[in-house]
Amino acid sequence: MKKTFTSALSQKEFPLSERIWAGAIRPSLLALIQKEVPNFDVNSYLASSELDTYRQKYWQQSVAQEFDEVTNLEKTVFDALSEKIILADKLDENANNATWGEKVADKVASFGGSWTFILSFAFFIFLWILTNIWWLSDKAFDPYPFILLNLLLSCLAALQAPVIMMSQNRQEEKDRERAKKDYMINLKAELEIRILHEKIDHLTLLVQNSLDHSKEK
């Protein structure tokens, strides 16, 4: 029969392999647990999964104290920590949120700033001039000095300018979103490292207490 123990926190049964002695928990973390469960003392026991939950609460409070308030960015990081998922996957779910107009502006600006557009438009102008001067001769629909062509170029420049500005605004928004993602990933990495240090300190203290107990015997 599998051996179990009763947690002093939740009064639930857990496998004996998950039992953690309260005396091996760092004082600051133990104080947080005792704040919620006053009758929990250094002689009590809890499960490792319960301790992980309080570790996350402890670091959440630490981050809240450092930043004065927890924003949606920090909440997303905490959710990823509690759910034990990769944050990059969660961020990719909301990556494609551009409107139809913004996507069109991106494509138009991308094409308008390429050599394909420059060469094709230069060929179009050359063909327009050649058609009106050489092929149509006296029957040209836009004779020199090509007033209709100038009108088309002016209209194109008038439309292209706001499209380029929209694309620049989109790029700035993308840069801000990229900076937010980098911040959240770095914050999650920092918290995971802190939690890892906490676990190593806990194991070190546990081993030290075991050695001291063995010496006393």
C-alpha positions in Angstrom: 0.0 0.0 0.0 1.3 3.4 -0.9 2.3 5.5 2.1 0.7 8.9 2.5 0.7 11.8 4.9 -1.7 14.6 5.8 -0.8 18.1 4.8 -1.0 20.7 7.6 -2.1 23.3 5.1 -5.0 21.6 3.3 -5.6 18.6 5.5 -5.4 16.5 2.3 -3.6 13.2 1.8 -0.5 13.3 -0.4 2.2 10.6 -1.2 4.9 10.4 1.4 7.5 11.2 -1.3 6.0 14.7 -1.6 6.3 15.5 2.1 8.2 18.7 2.9 9.3 19.7 6.4 8.4 23.3 7.3 11.7 23.7 9.1 13.5 23.4 5.8 11.6 26.3 4.2 13.3 29.7 4.1 11.9 32.1 6.7 10.4 34.7 4.3 8.5 32.0 2.5 7.4 30.4 5.8 6.2 33.8 7.0 3.9 34.0 3.9 2.5 30.6 4.5 1.9 31.4 8.2 0.2 34.6 7.2 -2.5 32.6 5.5 -2.4 29.5 7.8 -1.5 30.8 11.3 -1.3 27.3 12.9 1.3 26.2 10.5 4.7 26.0 12.4 8.2 24.7 11.8 7.2 21.2 12.9 4.4 20.9 10.3 4.5 19.2 6.9 3.2 20.1 3.5 3.3 18.7 0.0 5.8 19.8 -2.6 3.0 20.9 -5.0 1.6 23.2 -2.2 5.0 24.6 -1.6 5.4 25.4 -5.3 2.1 27.3 -5.2 3.4 29.5 -2.3 6.7 30.0 -4.1 4.9 31.5 -7.0 2.8 33.7 -4.7 5.9 34.8 -2.9 7.6 35.9 -6.2 4.4 37.5 -7.4 4.3 39.7 -4.3 8.0 40.5 -4.8 7.4 41.6 -8.3 4.4 43.7 -7.2 6.5 45.4 -4.6 9.3 46.2 -7.2 6.9 47.6 -9.8 4.4 49.2 -7.4 1.5 47.5 -9.3 1.1 44.4 -11.4 0.1 45.1 -15.0 -1.5 42.8 -17.6 2.0 41.9 -18.8 3.1 40.6 -15.4 -0.2 38.8 -15.0 0.4 37.0 -18.3 3.8 35.9 -17.0 2.3 34.7 -13.7 -0.3 32.7 -15.6 2.3 31.1 -17.8 4.3 30.2 -14.7 1.3 28.7 -12.9 0.2 26.8 -16.0 3.8 25.7 -16.7 3.6 26.5 -20.4 6.0 28.2 -22.7 5.3 31.9 -22.8 6.3 32.3 -26.5 3.5 29.9 -27.5 0.9 31.9 -25.5 2.1 35.2 -27.1 1.8 33.8 -30.6 -1.9 33.2 -30.1 -2.5 37.0 -30.2 0.1 37.9 -32.7 -2.1 38.1 -35.8 -4.5 40.9 -34.6 -4.1 43.4 -37.5 -7.1 44.7 -39.2 -7.8 44.3 -43.0 -6.8 47.9 -43.6 -3.5 47.5 -41.7 -2.6 44.4 -43.6 -3.3 46.1 -47.0 -1.2 49.1 -45.8 1.7 46.8 -44.9 1.5 45.1 -48.3 1.2 48.3 -50.3 4.1 49.9 -48.4 6.2 46.8 -48.8 5.6 46.7 -52.5 6.0 50.5 -52.9 9.5 50.4 -51.3 10.8 47.6 -53.4 12.9 47.5 -56.6 10.0 45.7 -58.3 7.9 48.7 -57.9 10.6 51.1 -59.0 11.5 49.2 -62.2 7.9 48.4 -63.1 6.8 52.0 -62.6 9.9 53.3 -64.6 8.9 50.9 -67.4 5.3 52.2 -67.3 6.4 55.8 -67.6 8.8 55.0 -70.4 6.0 53.1 -72.2 3.6 56.0 -71.7 6.0 58.5 -73.1 7.0 56.3 -76.0 3.4 55.6 -76.9 2.3 59.2 -77.0 5.4 60.4 -78.8 6.2 57.6 -81.2 3.4 55.2 -81.7 0.3 57.5 -81.7 2.1 60.5 -83.0 -0.5 63.2 -83.8 -3.3 61.1 -82.2 -1.7 61.0 -78.8 -4.1 61.0 -75.9 -1.5 62.7 -73.6 0.9 64.7 -75.8 4.0 66.5 -74.5 4.3 67.8 -71.7 2.2 64.8 -70.5 -0.3 66.6 -68.4 -2.4 63.5 -67.7 0.7 61.6 -66.7 1.7 64.4 -64.2 -1.8 64.2 -62.8 -1.6 60.5 -62.3 1.8 60.8 -60.6 0.5 63.5 -58.3 -2.6 61.4 -57.4 -0.3 58.4 -56.7 2.0 60.4 -54.5 -1.0 61.8 -52.6 -2.3 58.3 -51.9 1.1 56.7 -51.3 2.1 59.2 -48.5 -0.6 58.3 -46.0 -0.2 54.6 -46.8 3.5 54.8 -46.0 2.6 56.7 -42.7 0.2 54.0 -41.8 2.8 51.4 -42.4 5.3 53.3 -40.3 2.8 53.5 -37.5 2.3 49.7 -37.8 6.0 49.2 -37.6 6.2 51.2 -34.5 3.4 49.2 -33.0 5.2 46.0 -33.9 8.3 47.3 -32.3 6.4 48.1 -29.1 4.8 44.6 -29.1 8.2 43.0 -29.7 9.6 44.9 -26.7 6.7 43.8 -24.5 7.2 40.2 -25.5 11.0 40.4 -24.8 10.2 42.0 -21.4 7.7 39.2 -20.5 10.0 36.4 -21.6 12.9 38.0 -19.7 10.7 38.4 -16.6 9.5 34.8 -16.7 13.1 33.6 -17.1 14.2 35.7 -14.1 11.3 34.4 -11.9 12.1 30.8 -13.0 15.7 31.3 -12.0 14.6 32.8 -8.7 12.3 29.8 -8.0 15.2 27.5 -9.0 17.5 29.2 -6.5 14.8 28.9 -3.9 14.5 25.1 -4.5 18.3 24.7 -4.4 18.4 26.7 -1.1 15.7 24.5 0.2 17.5 21.3 -0.7 20.8 22.6 0.8 19.0 23.5 4.1 17.3 20.2 4.1 20.6 18.3 3.7 22.3 20.5 6.3 19.5 19.8 8.8 19.8 16.1 8.1 23.5 16.1 8.7 23.1 18.1 11.9 20.4 15.6 13.1 22.8 12.7 12.3 25.6 14.2 14.3 23.3 14.7 17.3 22.6 11.0 17.2 
